Amino acid sequence: MALTPSTMLPLGTTAPNFQLSDVVSGKTISLDTFTGKQALLVMFICRHCPFVKHVQAELAKIGQDYVNANVGIVAISANDAENYPDDAPEKLKQMANELGFTFPFCYDESQETAKAYTAACTPDFFLFDGDRQLVYRGQLDDSRPSNNKPVTGQDLRSALDAVLASQPVNLDQKPSIGCNIKWKPGK
């Protein structure tokens, strides 16, 4: 496990488009899936990473808490499933079903979407406003697997709430920390 911080893509960056298959429904998910949403949360996660395991219940809770809000949420796993079979689409589907995800969970087999978003770790969060401009990138909260701080989702929830209230998002944003994306050889 390589401890990796998020790259902190510049605020104001336009959301890169993508077309990925939802591992649960099989539907193709893209930016157009979220047309008309006031906010779009793109999360890079996986099944095997201890940092994701530490927060996965909170990720599911965020999906449930914001299901009726004007926000689109999508989770994406880009890990090399050949070398990390726990992150293969069928295992991701199992994870989504076990946790009751209310949002699509896509597999980025080519890893091109992860590269376009400059995703570096799992978990890695990118929040865009209604114009699909990046307003938040960083951590879920201050909790880590061994620091005994509670998982609250405070940082990400505050950013989501600000966007939904048409308020500015706090610019004091801390990088997410997690396992590095498991890139395929040559990527």
JODASUL-V577952 format. One record per pair of residues at least 4 apart in sequence whose ideal C-beta (glycine too) atoms are under 7 Angstrom apart, sorted by the first residue. I is the first residue (numbers start at 0). J is the second residue. If there is no record, write none. Layout:
I_J / I_J
This chain:
0_49 / 0_178 / 1_178 / 1_179 / 2_176 / 3_119 / 3_120 / 3_177 / 3_178 / 3_179 / 4_119 / 4_120 / 4_174 / 4_175 / 4_176 / 5_119 / 5_120 / 5_123 / 5_136 / 5_137 / 5_174 / 5_175 / 6_117 / 6_119 / 7_136 / 7_174 / 8_12 / 8_116 / 8_117 / 8_125 / 8_133 / 8_136 / 10_133 / 10_134 / 11_132 / 11_133 / 12_133 / 13_131 / 13_132 / 14_30 / 14_39 / 14_127 / 14_131 / 15_115 / 15_116 / 16_29 / 16_30 / 17_29 / 17_112 / 18_27 / 18_29 / 19_28 / 19_75 / 19_105 / 19_106 / 19_107 / 19_112 / 20_25 / 20_27 / 20_105 / 20_106 / 21_25 / 21_26 / 21_28 / 21_103 / 21_104 / 21_105 / 22_88 / 22_91 / 22_92 / 22_95 / 22_104 / 22_105 / 22_106 / 23_92 / 23_95 / 23_96 / 23_104 / 28_32 / 28_73 / 28_103 / 28_105 / 30_131 / 32_71 / 33_39 / 33_71 / 36_69 / 36_70 / 36_71 / 36_129 / 37_69 / 37_70 / 37_129 / 37_162 / 37_163 / 38_70 / 38_126 / 38_127 / 38_128 / 38_129 / 38_159 / 38_162 / 38_163 / 39_71 / 39_127 / 39_131 / 40_70 / 40_72 / 40_124 / 40_126 / 40_159 / 41_73 / 41_75 / 41_116 / 41_125 / 42_58 / 42_74 / 42_122 / 42_124 / 43_75 / 43_77 / 43_113 / 43_118 / 43_121 / 43_122 / 43_123 / 44_51 / 44_58 / 44_74 / 44_76 / 44_121 / 44_122 / 45_51 / 45_76 / 45_78 / 45_86 / 45_121 / 46_85 / 46_86 / 46_90 / 46_91 / 46_94 / 47_83 / 47_85 / 47_86 / 48_52 / 48_121 / 48_177 / 48_178 / 49_53 / 49_144 / 50_121 / 50_122 / 50_144 / 50_176 / 50_177 / 50_178 / 51_55 / 51_121 / 51_122 / 51_177 / 53_142 / 53_144 / 53_150 / 54_58 / 54_122 / 54_139 / 54_150 / 55_59 / 55_98 / 56_60 / 56_98 / 57_61 / 57_139 / 57_150 / 57_152 / 58_62 / 59_63 / 59_98 / 59_99 / 59_100 / 60_64 / 61_65 / 61_152 / 61_156 / 62_66 / 62_72 / 62_100 / 62_101 / 62_102 / 63_101 / 65_70 / 65_72 / 65_159 / 66_101 / 68_163 / 69_163 / 70_159 / 70_163 / 72_102 / 73_102 / 73_103 / 73_105 / 74_100 / 74_102 / 74_104 / 75_105 / 75_107 / 75_112 / 76_86 / 76_91 / 76_106 / 76_107 / 77_107 / 77_110 / 77_112 / 77_113 / 77_118 / 77_180 / 78_83 / 78_86 / 78_180 / 78_181 / 79_83 / 79_181 / 79_182 / 79_183 / 80_84 / 80_86 / 80_87 / 82_181 / 83_181 / 85_90 / 86_90 / 86_91 / 88_92 / 88_106 / 89_93 / 90_94 / 91_95 / 91_104 / 91_106 / 92_96 / 93_97 / 94_98 / 95_100 / 95_104 / 100_104 / 107_112 / 107_113 / 110_114 / 110_182 / 110_183 / 110_186 / 111_115 / 112_116 / 113_118 / 113_180 / 116_125 / 118_123 / 118_180 / 119_123 / 119_179 / 119_180 / 120_175 / 120_176 / 120_177 / 120_178 / 120_179 / 120_180 / 121_177 / 121_178 / 121_180 / 122_139 / 122_175 / 122_177 / 123_175 / 123_177 / 124_136 / 124_137 / 124_139 / 124_155 / 124_175 / 125_133 / 125_136 / 126_134 / 126_135 / 126_158 / 126_159 / 126_162 / 127_131 / 127_132 / 127_133 / 127_134 / 128_132 / 128_134 / 128_162 / 134_158 / 134_162 / 134_168 / 135_158 / 135_168 / 135_172 / 136_172 / 137_154 / 137_172 / 137_173 / 137_174 / 137_175 / 138_154 / 138_173 / 138_174 / 138_175 / 138_176 / 139_152 / 139_154 / 139_155 / 139_175 / 140_150 / 140_151 / 140_152 / 140_153 / 140_154 / 141_148 / 142_146 / 142_148 / 142_149 / 142_150 / 143_176 / 152_156 / 153_157 / 154_158 / 154_173 / 155_159 / 156_160 / 157_161 / 157_169 / 158_162 / 158_168 / 159_163 / 160_164 / 161_166 / 161_167 / 161_168 / 162_168 / 182_186
